[in-house]
Amino acid sequence: MLSKRSKTAQTAAVQPDVAGPRHVAIIMDGNGRWAQKKGKIRTFGHKAGVESVRSVVRFARESGIESLTLFAFSSENWKRPEEEVSVLMELFNFVLNNEVKRLHKNDVRLKVIGDTSAFDEKLRTKIQKAETLTEQNSALVLNIAANYGGRWDITHAAKLMAQDVLDGKQSLDEVDETQFGQYICTAGLPELDLLIRTGGESRISNFLLWQCAYAELYFTDTLWPDFNESVFQTAVDDFKARQRRFGLTGEQVSVP
């Protein structure tokens, strides 16, 4: 289901007893347009978006969300202007240098998902140190999708599984959706419940293709630097108002 319902309609439909999402993913879109509206260059918006990241991590942790996955840099983003790519890499380094200790203090585990082999050795080392420092934390798993693509994720998983079959670690006859899912980047985490995209676009842009199979989709016109805890709460309320059927009929789901 796709939603751009009014806040009033969402609030009225909320069912307080319905559990909230365990795993939320966000496509953080609209930084460039936000900056351009203010007469600034696009990279100004990327820098402003860092505060929204802090806000959603705080909200997720305080709301009992178990896993939050943020689309920071796609495998297609390398095609953007060199200056913009450079700023995105600088911001990634900034987060690793300045935010990891705060995440650790707040019991947040950091994981970077995607093809990190494309990053330089210095950045890969920072990622490894950050993941090692926070690996025992349990209040929230924060996944940063960097150089990530949904098709890459599935292809990479298929290669890993195929190698295990060749090595005799995995029987081909035993391969099913559950087994294959163990090779996906988000293996071991709760199933994706809610995918949010900011910025007004209504597509998922090669993000978490496998994981989105039964996720609820929520699209908002809010540009990423303006996305805050209130907007996040609206999306969660909308999720809680929906009937998730997973292939069943509404009547079947309604039976106690």
Secondary structure, 3 states (H helix, E strand, C coil): CCCCCCHHHHHHHCCCCCCCCCEEEEECCCHHHHHHHCCCCHHHHHHHHHHHHHHHHHHHHHHCCCEEEEEEEECCHHHCCHHHHHHHHHHHHHHHHHCHHHHHHCCEEEEEECCHHHCCHHHHHHHHHHHHHHCCCCCEEEEEEEEECHHHHHHHHHHHHHHHHHCCCCCHHHCCHHHHHCCCCCCCCCCCCEEEECCCCCCCCCCCCCHHHHCEEEECCCCHHHCCHHHHHHHHHHHHCCCCCCCCCHHHHHCC
